Amino acid sequence: SVALPTELLENLIGILGMNNQVVNQLM
C-alpha cells in the first residue's frame, strides 16, 4: 500500500520537530 502524502508530511514534520527539540536542548 502507498502511504498518503499527508501521512508522509506528518512523519517528516514529526522527525523535524524531534530534531529541533534535540538541537534546542543542546543549544
Phi and psi in radians as a Rosetta constraint file:
Dihedral C 1 N 2 CA 2 C 2 CIRCULARHARMONIC -1.644 0.35
Dihedral N 2 CA 2 C 2 N 3 CIRCULARHARMONIC 2.288 0.35
Dihedral C 2 N 3 CA 3 C 3 CIRCULARHARMONIC -1.229 0.35
Dihedral N 3 CA 3 C 3 N 4 CIRCULARHARMONIC 2.544 0.35
Dihedral C 3 N 4 CA 4 C 4 CIRCULARHARMONIC -1.248 0.35
Dihedral N 4 CA 4 C 4 N 5 CIRCULARHARMONIC 2.536 0.35
Dihedral C 4 N 5 CA 5 C 5 CIRCULARHARMONIC -0.929 0.35
Dihedral N 5 CA 5 C 5 N 6 CIRCULARHARMONIC -0.685 0.35
Dihedral C 5 N 6 CA 6 C 6 CIRCULARHARMONIC -1.098 0.35
Dihedral N 6 CA 6 C 6 N 7 CIRCULARHARMONIC -0.691 0.35
Dihedral C 6 N 7 CA 7 C 7 CIRCULARHARMONIC -1.138 0.35
Dihedral N 7 CA 7 C 7 N 8 CIRCULARHARMONIC -0.720 0.35
Dihedral C 7 N 8 CA 8 C 8 CIRCULARHARMONIC -1.106 0.35
Dihedral N 8 CA 8 C 8 N 9 CIRCULARHARMONIC -0.748 0.35
Dihedral C 8 N 9 CA 9 C 9 CIRCULARHARMONIC -1.084 0.35
Dihedral N 9 CA 9 C 9 N 10 CIRCULARHARMONIC -0.757 0.35
Dihedral C 9 N 10 CA 10 C 10 CIRCULARHARMONIC -1.080 0.35
Dihedral N 10 CA 10 C 10 N 11 CIRCULARHARMONIC -0.720 0.35
Dihedral C 10 N 11 CA 11 C 11 CIRCULARHARMONIC -1.114 0.35
Dihedral N 11 CA 11 C 11 N 12 CIRCULARHARMONIC -0.767 0.35
Dihedral C 11 N 12 CA 12 C 12 CIRCULARHARMONIC -1.101 0.35
Dihedral N 12 CA 12 C 12 N 13 CIRCULARHARMONIC -0.764 0.35
Dihedral C 12 N 13 CA 13 C 13 CIRCULARHARMONIC -1.088 0.35
Dihedral N 13 CA 13 C 13 N 14 CIRCULARHARMONIC -0.712 0.35
Dihedral C 13 N 14 CA 14 C 14 CIRCULARHARMONIC -1.089 0.35
Dihedral N 14 CA 14 C 14 N 15 CIRCULARHARMONIC -0.769 0.35
Dihedral C 14 N 15 CA 15 C 15 CIRCULARHARMONIC -1.120 0.35
Dihedral N 15 CA 15 C 15 N 16 CIRCULARHARMONIC -0.781 0.35
Dihedral C 15 N 16 CA 16 C 16 CIRCULARHARMONIC -1.080 0.35
Dihedral N 16 CA 16 C 16 N 17 CIRCULARHARMONIC -0.718 0.35
Dihedral C 16 N 17 CA 17 C 17 CIRCULARHARMONIC -1.069 0.35
Dihedral N 17 CA 17 C 17 N 18 CIRCULARHARMONIC -0.754 0.35
Dihedral C 17 N 18 CA 18 C 18 CIRCULARHARMONIC -1.095 0.35
Dihedral N 18 CA 18 C 18 N 19 CIRCULARHARMONIC -0.752 0.35
Dihedral C 18 N 19 CA 19 C 19 CIRCULARHARMONIC -1.083 0.35
Dihedral N 19 CA 19 C 19 N 20 CIRCULARHARMONIC -0.723 0.35
Dihedral C 19 N 20 CA 20 C 20 CIRCULARHARMONIC -1.092 0.35
Dihedral N 20 CA 20 C 20 N 21 CIRCULARHARMONIC -0.720 0.35
Dihedral C 20 N 21 CA 21 C 21 CIRCULARHARMONIC -1.092 0.35
Dihedral N 21 CA 21 C 21 N 22 CIRCULARHARMONIC -0.739 0.35
Dihedral C 21 N 22 CA 22 C 22 CIRCULARHARMONIC -1.123 0.35
Dihedral N 22 CA 22 C 22 N 23 CIRCULARHARMONIC -0.775 0.35
Dihedral C 22 N 23 CA 23 C 23 CIRCULARHARMONIC -1.083 0.35
Dihedral N 23 CA 23 C 23 N 24 CIRCULARHARMONIC -0.756 0.35
Dihedral C 23 N 24 CA 24 C 24 CIRCULARHARMONIC -1.071 0.35
Dihedral N 24 CA 24 C 24 N 25 CIRCULARHARMONIC -0.702 0.35
Dihedral C 24 N 25 CA 25 C 25 CIRCULARHARMONIC -1.132 0.35
Dihedral N 25 CA 25 C 25 N 26 CIRCULARHARMONIC -0.710 0.35
Dihedral C 25 N 26 CA 26 C 26 CIRCULARHARMONIC -1.199 0.35
Dihedral N 26 CA 26 C 26 N 27 CIRCULARHARMONIC -0.678 0.35
